[in-house]
Every structure is written in structure tokens, then in C-alpha cells.
Amino acid sequence: MGSLKGSQYGYTPVVDFDDAGVVYVPTITLSSISGYEDYHMTLEHMPLENSDTPPLVDDSPFTTAFPPGLLFNMSTELECTQFGGSAVQAASLNASFDPGVYPLWIMLARDLTAGTSFPFTTDLLMGPGYIRSSGDYRIYRQVGLATVFHDVTIDADGHFEATLEGGFMPLDTPETVVLTYMVDVRLEGDFDLSTSPARIFNLRMGGIFPARSLLLLANASESYAASVDMLELDVDLNGNGTNDAATFAAESAPAEIPPEQWDP
């Protein structure tokens, strides 16, 4: 992380509980750098020494700058409609939900305003958040808007559909934020800017949780562990004839977060 007061700042890698993932933790407290609200960073994966083999992951430049656009509480009227191969699991997960409050995902529609005319192409950015005791909404800063659907077209009637081959879908638990990963991610809904606050009706989101994401959830929270332990796996991701993953689907009716209730 460069260009901050002329200094370079590094990160310390912290390996996940199963040694299969790593989190890079800043060696300084970013909020201690006064005068800088936005950071531009590059994550570089170097090849092995004395090897012509390129890194397995491309370099990744990214920024902490918060883009403009309407914000939505994606968890308004949240309901899990599928989790694995049995309706019992979905019901179990719903029992731990507090719609509109927990788990809370925040969506930002880049450059979308109340006066935007459709059709319109935008980026939809999602991340885990929470509601402070004051009633204000806040993003988990250490995670941010970690899921991005690029170049999503909102049709003239407000309808949109978006997909990702795979992406992080961070989930806040009572203890921590879990960096769960999903494959075959899909998002669909209907924007309505004629209401105040604006709404997204008929939002449907889902995908497939690989085994490792399920283990991460079970390791992070007792309530999620209870749901995962009784899970009926219904997808064979690696094609070996044994189901090793679980379908997830949910519905909600996101409501716009008023600017005065946003505390980034």
C-alpha cells in the first residue's frame, strides 16, 4: 500500500483455521493515518524463486474509495428459501435470521440516483454491514463491498439479472465476519425508484456453497454449526459422484438506506 505520506505499508498474512486460506492484516491501524479516507492498493502474488512458473493468481489493484450511488438494506424481508436438499435446513437457518437486521448485507448501485432513467447500466456492489445503537448503518470496514457484479443492465421496467462464476459472499455472525465463497452466484430483482425510499422488489439471490465455506461457517458460529451439521448436501462440485456442496437461495425486498442513516 503506497502513496500515503510517502511511505509504504505492508501486511502480515494470517492463515485460516484449515490452512487453506489467508487473510492479509495491515501492519498499522489504517484509521491512524489522518487526512486519508481513501486508499489505493495492489496485491501482488510473486512467482517462486528460481522458477519460470507464473503466479497462480493475477495481480489485483483495488481501492477503498466509496463510490457514489443509492444504498439498500438487502436483508429487508429476508427469507431463506433453500439450503441444501431439504426444506428443514432452510427453516433452521430462517430461525436464526432477524430480517432487516441480521444477517445484514448492504448493496450499492454505482451512480444510481432517485432521478435515474431506465434502462441503465451499473455495477452492483455488496458487503456485510450492521446497524449501530444509534440506528445508523455501517459497513464492516475490514471487509467492505467485497462482492461486485459488473456491468449490470437495469431494463426499462426496472428488472435486472446478474451472475458470477464465483465470488466472496461475506456473512456476519454474532462472533465475526466469515469470508464465505459461493459459485454459480445469481442475483435478480426489480428496481422501483418511484417510491420514497426506493425499493428493489422480488430480489432473489443464490448460488452454491462449496464444502470449505460450510466448514468456515460451522467453525465461526455455534448457530451456523447447528444448521451445517444437519445439512443434506445436494450438489457434486468435483464430479466424483458424492455430493460435497449445498445450494443456497434467499428472497428479500431491499429498501433504500436514507443518506442521513449512513455512517461509513
BALOBA-1460 file (C-alpha; in Angstrom, 3 decimals):
// residues 264
<rec num="1" residu="m" x="0.000" y="0.000" z="0.000"/>
<rec num="2" residu="g" x="1.833" y="3.043" z="-1.246"/>
<rec num="3" residu="s" x="1.477" y="6.786" z="-1.753"/>
<rec num="4" residu="l" x="0.458" y="7.527" z="1.824"/>
<rec num="5" residu="k" x="2.650" y="10.301" z="3.219"/>
<rec num="6" residu="g" x="5.447" y="8.942" z="1.059"/>
<rec num="7" residu="s" x="5.585" y="5.644" z="2.940"/>
<rec num="8" residu="q" x="4.988" y="2.010" z="2.069"/>
<rec num="9" residu="y" x="2.900" y="-0.111" z="4.427"/>
<rec num="10" residu="g" x="2.802" y="-3.876" z="4.450"/>
<rec num="11" residu="y" x="0.588" y="-6.708" z="5.607"/>
<rec num="12" residu="t" x="1.019" y="-9.755" z="7.800"/>
<rec num="13" residu="p" x="-0.529" y="-12.994" z="6.465"/>
<rec num="14" residu="v" x="-2.810" y="-14.841" z="8.890"/>
<rec num="15" residu="v" x="-3.661" y="-18.404" z="7.831"/>
<rec num="16" residu="d" x="-7.229" y="-19.717" z="8.246"/>
<rec num="17" residu="f" x="-8.056" y="-22.499" z="10.698"/>
<rec num="18" residu="d" x="-7.802" y="-25.173" z="7.980"/>
<rec num="19" residu="d" x="-4.594" y="-23.829" z="6.387"/>
<rec num="20" residu="a" x="-6.474" y="-23.401" z="3.103"/>
<rec num="21" residu="g" x="-6.862" y="-19.618" z="3.054"/>
<rec num="22" residu="v" x="-5.046" y="-16.499" z="4.177"/>
<rec num="23" residu="v" x="-6.065" y="-13.039" z="5.355"/>
<rec num="24" residu="y" x="-3.643" y="-10.143" z="4.955"/>
<rec num="25" residu="v" x="-3.761" y="-7.928" z="8.051"/>
<rec num="26" residu="p" x="-2.270" y="-4.386" z="7.838"/>
<rec num="27" residu="t" x="0.842" y="-3.854" z="9.935"/>
<rec num="28" residu="i" x="-0.599" y="-0.486" z="11.005"/>
<rec num="29" residu="t" x="-4.027" y="0.765" z="12.003"/>
<rec num="30" residu="l" x="-5.322" y="2.352" z="8.807"/>
<rec num="31" residu="s" x="-7.584" y="4.756" z="10.678"/>
<rec num="32" residu="s" x="-4.498" y="6.202" z="12.388"/>
<rec num="33" residu="i" x="-3.380" y="7.811" z="9.110"/>
<rec num="34" residu="s" x="-5.100" y="11.172" z="9.435"/>
<rec num="35" residu="g" x="-6.114" y="13.011" z="6.311"/>
<rec num="36" residu="y" x="-6.617" y="9.895" z="4.195"/>
<rec num="37" residu="e" x="-10.066" y="8.364" z="3.830"/>
<rec num="38" residu="d" x="-9.360" y="6.510" z="0.573"/>
<rec num="39" residu="y" x="-6.515" y="4.091" z="-0.115"/>
<rec num="40" residu="h" x="-5.315" y="2.566" z="-3.348"/>
<rec num="41" residu="m" x="-3.673" y="-0.825" z="-3.012"/>
<rec num="42" residu="t" x="-2.194" y="-3.612" z="-5.104"/>
<rec num="43" residu="l" x="-1.958" y="-7.253" z="-4.073"/>
<rec num="44" residu="e" x="0.943" y="-8.888" z="-5.898"/>
<rec num="45" residu="h" x="1.493" y="-12.647" z="-5.999"/>
<rec num="46" residu="m" x="5.142" y="-13.347" z="-6.738"/>
<rec num="47" residu="p" x="6.390" y="-16.484" z="-8.557"/>
<rec num="48" residu="l" x="8.515" y="-18.983" z="-6.680"/>
<rec num="49" residu="e" x="12.233" y="-18.232" z="-6.544"/>
<rec num="50" residu="n" x="14.277" y="-19.743" z="-9.375"/>
<rec num="51" residu="s" x="11.087" y="-20.730" z="-11.196"/>
<rec num="52" residu="d" x="9.667" y="-19.707" z="-14.534"/>
<rec num="53" residu="t" x="6.160" y="-20.652" z="-13.378"/>
<rec num="54" residu="p" x="3.931" y="-17.552" z="-13.136"/>
<rec num="55" residu="p" x="1.840" y="-16.868" z="-10.035"/>
<rec num="56" residu="l" x="-1.457" y="-18.745" z="-9.877"/>
<rec num="57" residu="v" x="-3.365" y="-15.532" z="-9.115"/>
<rec num="58" residu="d" x="-3.144" y="-12.319" z="-11.136"/>
<rec num="59" residu="d" x="-2.081" y="-9.043" z="-9.522"/>
<rec num="60" residu="s" x="-5.122" y="-7.275" z="-8.080"/>
<rec num="61" residu="p" x="-5.310" y="-3.474" z="-7.816"/>
<rec num="62" residu="f" x="-8.212" y="-2.142" z="-5.744"/>
<rec num="63" residu="t" x="-9.312" y="0.925" z="-3.836"/>
<rec num="64" residu="t" x="-11.111" y="1.661" z="-0.589"/>
<rec num="65" residu="a" x="-12.792" y="4.732" z="-2.111"/>
<rec num="66" residu="f" x="-16.556" y="4.529" z="-1.559"/>
<rec num="67" residu="p" x="-18.362" y="5.030" z="-4.892"/>
<rec num="68" residu="p" x="-21.488" y="7.209" z="-5.279"/>
<rec num="69" residu="g" x="-24.904" y="5.617" z="-5.641"/>
<rec num="70" residu="l" x="-28.052" y="4.585" z="-3.790"/>
<rec num="71" residu="l" x="-27.586" y="2.228" z="-0.838"/>
<rec num="72" residu="f" x="-30.004" y="-0.599" z="0.010"/>
<rec num="73" residu="n" x="-30.578" y="-2.863" z="3.001"/>
<rec num="74" residu="m" x="-30.640" y="-6.223" z="1.182"/>
<rec num="75" residu="s" x="-31.953" y="-8.035" z="4.246"/>
<rec num="76" residu="t" x="-35.342" y="-6.302" z="4.395"/>
<rec num="77" residu="e" x="-37.970" y="-9.104" z="4.470"/>
<rec num="78" residu="l" x="-35.154" y="-11.661" z="4.138"/>
<rec num="79" residu="e" x="-36.171" y="-15.310" z="3.852"/>
<rec num="80" residu="c" x="-34.035" y="-18.342" z="3.091"/>
<rec num="81" residu="t" x="-35.886" y="-20.461" z="0.526"/>
<rec num="82" residu="q" x="-33.303" y="-23.237" z="0.073"/>
<rec num="83" residu="f" x="-30.280" y="-24.500" z="1.953"/>
<rec num="84" residu="g" x="-29.122" y="-27.916" z="0.826"/>
<rec num="85" residu="g" x="-31.538" y="-30.624" z="-0.215"/>
<rec num="86" residu="s" x="-34.227" y="-30.367" z="2.452"/>
<rec num="87" residu="a" x="-36.704" y="-27.681" z="3.483"/>
<rec num="88" residu="v" x="-35.804" y="-28.409" z="7.110"/>
<rec num="89" residu="q" x="-32.393" y="-26.776" z="6.676"/>
<rec num="90" residu="a" x="-33.886" y="-23.602" z="5.217"/>
<rec num="91" residu="a" x="-36.315" y="-23.401" z="8.130"/>
<rec num="92" residu="s" x="-33.451" y="-23.894" z="10.580"/>
<rec num="93" residu="l" x="-31.494" y="-21.058" z="9.000"/>
<rec num="94" residu="n" x="-34.533" y="-18.770" z="8.983"/>
<rec num="95" residu="a" x="-34.951" y="-19.336" z="12.708"/>
<rec num="96" residu="s" x="-31.633" y="-17.543" z="13.287"/>
<rec num="97" residu="f" x="-32.470" y="-14.599" z="10.981"/>
<rec num="98" residu="d" x="-33.769" y="-11.202" z="12.079"/>
<rec num="99" residu="p" x="-34.964" y="-9.760" z="8.728"/>
<rec num="100" residu="g" x="-33.659" y="-6.276" z="8.059"/>
<rec num="101" residu="v" x="-31.163" y="-6.560" z="10.898"/>
<rec num="102" residu="y" x="-29.277" y="-9.873" z="10.816"/>
<rec num="103" residu="p" x="-27.591" y="-11.107" z="8.753"/>
<rec num="104" residu="l" x="-27.263" y="-7.740" z="7.046"/>
<rec num="105" residu="w" x="-25.993" y="-7.229" z="3.519"/>
<rec num="106" residu="i" x="-25.688" y="-3.755" z="2.049"/>
<rec num="107" residu="m" x="-25.918" y="-3.124" z="-1.702"/>
<rec num="108" residu="l" x="-24.631" y="-0.049" z="-3.517"/>
<rec num="109" residu="a" x="-25.807" y="0.621" z="-7.084"/>
<rec num="110" residu="r" x="-22.991" y="2.680" z="-8.571"/>
<rec num="111" residu="d" x="-24.064" y="6.138" z="-9.865"/>
<rec num="112" residu="l" x="-27.759" y="5.288" z="-9.437"/>
<rec num="113" residu="t" x="-29.845" y="8.223" z="-8.152"/>
<rec num="114" residu="a" x="-33.523" y="8.775" z="-7.462"/>
<rec num="115" residu="g" x="-33.756" y="10.568" z="-10.802"/>
<rec num="116" residu="t" x="-32.052" y="7.885" z="-12.922"/>
<rec num="117" residu="s" x="-33.978" y="6.805" z="-16.016"/>
<rec num="118" residu="f" x="-34.016" y="3.176" z="-17.115"/>
<rec num="119" residu="p" x="-32.556" y="1.363" z="-18.969"/>
<rec num="120" residu="f" x="-29.322" y="1.964" z="-17.094"/>
<rec num="121" residu="t" x="-26.059" y="0.023" z="-16.745"/>
<rec num="122" residu="t" x="-24.341" y="-0.035" z="-13.378"/>
<rec num="123" residu="d" x="-22.173" y="-2.047" z="-11.005"/>
<rec num="124" residu="l" x="-23.890" y="-3.657" z="-8.034"/>
<rec num="125" residu="l" x="-21.574" y="-3.871" z="-5.017"/>
<rec num="126" residu="m" x="-22.423" y="-5.889" z="-1.915"/>
<rec num="127" residu="g" x="-20.886" y="-6.213" z="1.509"/>
<rec num="128" residu="p" x="-21.711" y="-7.172" z="5.106"/>
<rec num="129" residu="g" x="-22.867" y="-4.433" z="7.451"/>
<rec num="130" residu="y" x="-24.579" y="-3.785" z="10.757"/>
<rec num="131" residu="i" x="-26.862" y="-1.283" z="12.464"/>
<rec num="132" residu="r" x="-25.313" y="0.758" z="15.242"/>
<rec num="133" residu="s" x="-27.113" y="1.511" z="18.520"/>
<rec num="134" residu="s" x="-27.879" y="4.963" z="17.082"/>
<rec num="135" residu="g" x="-29.831" y="3.343" z="14.241"/>
<rec num="136" residu="d" x="-27.211" y="4.247" z="11.641"/>
<rec num="137" residu="y" x="-25.975" y="1.693" z="9.116"/>
<rec num="138" residu="r" x="-22.302" y="0.881" z="8.773"/>
<rec num="139" residu="i" x="-20.230" y="-1.395" z="6.559"/>
<rec num="140" residu="y" x="-17.716" y="-3.744" z="8.142"/>
<rec num="141" residu="r" x="-14.653" y="-1.745" z="7.153"/>
<rec num="142" residu="q" x="-12.248" y="-4.665" z="7.279"/>
<rec num="143" residu="v" x="-14.299" y="-6.356" z="4.533"/>
<rec num="144" residu="g" x="-16.030" y="-3.590" z="2.608"/>
<rec num="145" residu="l" x="-18.015" y="-4.123" z="-0.594"/>
<rec num="146" residu="a" x="-16.398" y="-7.446" z="-1.383"/>
<rec num="147" residu="t" x="-18.882" y="-8.777" z="-3.955"/>
<rec num="148" residu="v" x="-19.164" y="-6.928" z="-7.268"/>
<rec num="149" residu="f" x="-21.485" y="-7.591" z="-10.204"/>
<rec num="150" residu="h" x="-20.033" y="-5.561" z="-13.076"/>
<rec num="151" residu="d" x="-21.966" y="-4.001" z="-15.969"/>
<rec num="152" residu="v" x="-25.460" y="-4.953" z="-14.830"/>
<rec num="153" residu="t" x="-28.191" y="-3.624" z="-17.119"/>
<rec num="154" residu="i" x="-31.414" y="-2.488" z="-15.459"/>
<rec num="155" residu="d" x="-34.125" y="-2.801" z="-18.116"/>
<rec num="156" residu="a" x="-36.718" y="-0.148" z="-18.900"/>
<rec num="157" residu="d" x="-39.155" y="-1.809" z="-16.491"/>
<rec num="158" residu="g" x="-36.549" y="-1.905" z="-13.686"/>
<rec num="159" residu="h" x="-35.782" y="-5.603" z="-13.972"/>
<rec num="160" residu="f" x="-32.184" y="-6.853" z="-13.783"/>
<rec num="161" residu="e" x="-30.319" y="-10.153" z="-13.740"/>
<rec num="162" residu="a" x="-26.656" y="-10.689" z="-12.815"/>
<rec num="163" residu="t" x="-24.370" y="-13.700" z="-12.437"/>
<rec num="164" residu="l" x="-20.885" y="-14.540" z="-11.199"/>
<rec num="165" residu="e" x="-18.945" y="-17.749" z="-11.758"/>
<rec num="166" residu="g" x="-17.768" y="-17.366" z="-8.189"/>
<rec num="167" residu="g" x="-17.265" y="-14.697" z="-5.582"/>
<rec num="168" residu="f" x="-16.968" y="-13.938" z="-1.881"/>
<rec num="169" residu="m" x="-20.281" y="-13.542" z="-0.063"/>
<rec num="170" residu="p" x="-19.100" y="-12.434" z="3.403"/>
<rec num="171" residu="l" x="-21.555" y="-13.281" z="6.157"/>
<rec num="172" residu="d" x="-21.652" y="-11.605" z="9.554"/>
<rec num="173" residu="t" x="-22.165" y="-13.895" z="12.519"/>
<rec num="174" residu="p" x="-22.548" y="-12.955" z="16.205"/>
<rec num="175" residu="e" x="-18.813" y="-13.565" z="16.594"/>
<rec num="176" residu="t" x="-17.149" y="-12.446" z="13.335"/>
<rec num="177" residu="v" x="-17.477" y="-11.863" z="9.594"/>
<rec num="178" residu="v" x="-16.918" y="-15.093" z="7.666"/>
<rec num="179" residu="l" x="-15.424" y="-14.787" z="4.179"/>
<rec num="180" residu="t" x="-17.632" y="-17.439" z="2.633"/>
<rec num="181" residu="y" x="-17.288" y="-18.120" z="-1.089"/>
<rec num="182" residu="m" x="-20.067" y="-19.117" z="-3.482"/>
<rec num="183" residu="v" x="-20.055" y="-20.440" z="-7.041"/>
<rec num="184" residu="d" x="-22.719" y="-20.031" z="-9.730"/>
<rec num="185" residu="v" x="-23.878" y="-16.859" z="-7.979"/>
<rec num="186" residu="r" x="-27.026" y="-15.243" z="-9.331"/>
<rec num="187" residu="l" x="-28.954" y="-12.082" z="-8.484"/>
<rec num="188" residu="e" x="-32.293" y="-10.924" z="-9.888"/>
<rec num="189" residu="g" x="-34.853" y="-8.284" z="-8.965"/>
<rec num="190" residu="d" x="-36.885" y="-5.213" z="-9.897"/>
<rec num="191" residu="f" x="-35.813" y="-1.655" z="-9.071"/>
<rec num="192" residu="d" x="-38.576" y="0.820" z="-8.250"/>
<rec num="193" residu="l" x="-37.403" y="4.418" z="-7.938"/>
<rec num="194" residu="s" x="-40.945" y="5.827" z="-7.881"/>
<rec num="195" residu="t" x="-41.260" y="5.172" z="-4.167"/>
<rec num="196" residu="s" x="-39.509" y="7.025" z="-1.355"/>
<rec num="197" residu="p" x="-37.415" y="5.363" z="-0.107"/>
<rec num="198" residu="a" x="-36.582" y="3.469" z="-3.300"/>
<rec num="199" residu="r" x="-37.115" y="-0.301" z="-3.272"/>
<rec num="200" residu="i" x="-35.955" y="-3.461" z="-5.007"/>
<rec num="201" residu="f" x="-38.851" y="-5.882" z="-5.237"/>
<rec num="202" residu="n" x="-38.713" y="-9.633" z="-5.823"/>
<rec num="203" residu="l" x="-34.986" y="-9.839" z="-5.104"/>
<rec num="204" residu="r" x="-33.725" y="-13.390" z="-5.459"/>
<rec num="205" residu="m" x="-30.147" y="-14.325" z="-4.742"/>
<rec num="206" residu="g" x="-28.415" y="-17.648" z="-4.525"/>
<rec num="207" residu="g" x="-25.625" y="-19.954" z="-5.525"/>
<rec num="208" residu="i" x="-23.716" y="-22.984" z="-4.292"/>
<rec num="209" residu="f" x="-21.717" y="-23.134" z="-1.065"/>
<rec num="210" residu="p" x="-18.632" y="-25.370" z="-1.518"/>
<rec num="211" residu="a" x="-17.656" y="-27.624" z="1.374"/>
<rec num="212" residu="r" x="-14.966" y="-25.246" z="2.634"/>
<rec num="213" residu="s" x="-17.406" y="-22.345" z="3.019"/>
<rec num="214" residu="l" x="-19.715" y="-24.599" z="5.024"/>
<rec num="215" residu="l" x="-16.806" y="-25.595" z="7.268"/>
<rec num="216" residu="l" x="-15.856" y="-21.931" z="7.731"/>
<rec num="217" residu="l" x="-19.412" y="-21.144" z="8.841"/>
<rec num="218" residu="a" x="-19.535" y="-24.088" z="11.214"/>
<rec num="219" residu="n" x="-16.174" y="-23.124" z="12.704"/>
<rec num="220" residu="a" x="-17.181" y="-19.493" z="13.249"/>
<rec num="221" residu="s" x="-20.613" y="-19.758" z="14.861"/>
<rec num="222" residu="e" x="-22.441" y="-22.287" z="17.016"/>
<rec num="223" residu="s" x="-25.796" y="-21.400" z="15.445"/>
<rec num="224" residu="y" x="-24.474" y="-21.918" z="11.930"/>
<rec num="225" residu="a" x="-22.693" y="-25.083" z="13.045"/>
<rec num="226" residu="a" x="-26.080" y="-26.497" z="14.104"/>
<rec num="227" residu="s" x="-27.514" y="-25.808" z="10.640"/>
<rec num="228" residu="v" x="-24.439" y="-27.121" z="8.813"/>
<rec num="229" residu="d" x="-24.270" y="-30.293" z="10.921"/>
<rec num="230" residu="m" x="-27.781" y="-31.307" z="9.829"/>
<rec num="231" residu="l" x="-27.262" y="-30.213" z="6.234"/>
<rec num="232" residu="e" x="-28.265" y="-32.513" z="3.389"/>
<rec num="233" residu="l" x="-25.661" y="-31.786" z="0.687"/>
<rec num="234" residu="d" x="-27.279" y="-31.681" z="-2.751"/>
<rec num="235" residu="v" x="-24.518" y="-30.741" z="-5.245"/>
<rec num="236" residu="d" x="-21.495" y="-32.686" z="-6.525"/>
<rec num="237" residu="l" x="-18.994" y="-29.941" z="-7.421"/>
<rec num="238" residu="n" x="-15.990" y="-32.114" z="-8.237"/>
<rec num="239" residu="g" x="-17.845" y="-34.777" z="-10.205"/>
<rec num="240" residu="n" x="-16.727" y="-37.747" z="-8.111"/>
<rec num="241" residu="g" x="-20.250" y="-38.985" z="-7.504"/>
<rec num="242" residu="t" x="-20.530" y="-37.700" z="-3.930"/>
<rec num="243" residu="n" x="-22.449" y="-34.559" z="-3.019"/>
<rec num="244" residu="d" x="-19.995" y="-32.145" z="-1.416"/>
<rec num="245" residu="a" x="-21.738" y="-28.755" z="-1.634"/>
<rec num="246" residu="a" x="-25.058" y="-27.103" z="-0.840"/>
<rec num="247" residu="t" x="-27.470" y="-24.948" z="-2.803"/>
<rec num="248" residu="f" x="-28.413" y="-21.647" z="-1.167"/>
<rec num="249" residu="a" x="-31.284" y="-19.380" z="-2.183"/>
<rec num="250" residu="a" x="-32.936" y="-16.423" z="-0.487"/>
<rec num="251" residu="e" x="-35.522" y="-13.737" z="-1.219"/>
<rec num="252" residu="s" x="-35.898" y="-10.197" z="0.095"/>
<rec num="253" residu="a" x="-37.331" y="-6.756" z="-0.706"/>
<rec num="254" residu="p" x="-34.427" y="-4.315" z="-0.170"/>
<rec num="255" residu="a" x="-35.235" y="-0.796" z="0.980"/>
<rec num="256" residu="e" x="-33.081" y="2.271" z="0.344"/>
<rec num="257" residu="i" x="-30.953" y="3.405" z="3.271"/>
<rec num="258" residu="p" x="-31.504" y="7.153" z="3.791"/>
<rec num="259" residu="p" x="-28.244" y="9.140" z="3.481"/>
<rec num="260" residu="e" x="-28.689" y="10.527" z="6.993"/>
<rec num="261" residu="q" x="-28.671" y="6.982" z="8.376"/>
<rec num="262" residu="w" x="-25.409" y="6.015" z="6.678"/>
<rec num="263" residu="d" x="-22.230" y="6.104" z="8.759"/>
<rec num="264" residu="p" x="-19.363" y="4.635" z="6.677"/>
